[in-house]
Amino acid sequence: MVIQEIICPECGSLQHYTLKDSRLQCAVCRKKYTVCSHRSKLSQHTLELIALNFCQMTPATAAATEMGINSKTIQKYYDLLRRTISETDEKQAIDHFGAATIDPALFYNYAAGKGLGAEIRPLFCLAKCADGISLLFAHLISPGETATVASTDILGWVYARDQKAFNTLDLDRIHFLSTAEKDAPDTSYPFWIYAKKGLVKYHGGFRKNFYLFMREMEFRFNNHKKSSTQAYLINVLQGGLNNTETGDDNVQV
């Protein structure tokens, strides 16, 4: 049975299988894990401070010191916010484009026309949607699960210069390729500038789960001017803590 309500803690995919021992296994990366649900025991004021610190991109350790709370507790709530954001963004992409992944051949065909080298590797494209931009990932591709996107709706591609840059997620060797006409204003490139500045604040912690952190950057970019963003995050925290247990340490960011 495929489950689509819970997000994989390893790669962020929504596709899972239920195993005989009641654990879940990701259909994409094959990670096995269990899911536990908890209600928050923290006060309303504390949840509001956690949401505020997340909005301000305050590292979990710094927020914990300021609030007098264990950093692992802060990290669990940060993790909840990221996974909820990722699940919401992915569902929006699926609803709009039919899938949250895109055929990398579309990138290679476009890049070839621009004279880029053969070693480049696509990470994701930016596509126009009602709420701003949507990320469609090329590196999580699987047969039969590619988005249907008009070429005019693809704003650009984020790609790694070579396989090493792809594997290490070296931001200095990851670039943006716009699909805008030469004389047309480029409205998508500001996203990658915004995202890189945000990722740098996590001091490399984003590399453990690049997918989740890019979904976070997508959410921040689309909502950074909305006054309702913090209230939305507080509502997520009030809804309870869904913790996926894998035996791995969480990234401390």
Order of alpha helices (4+ residues) and beta strands (2+ residues): beta-beta-beta-beta-alpha-alpha-alpha-alpha-beta-beta-beta-alpha-beta-alpha-alpha-alpha-beta
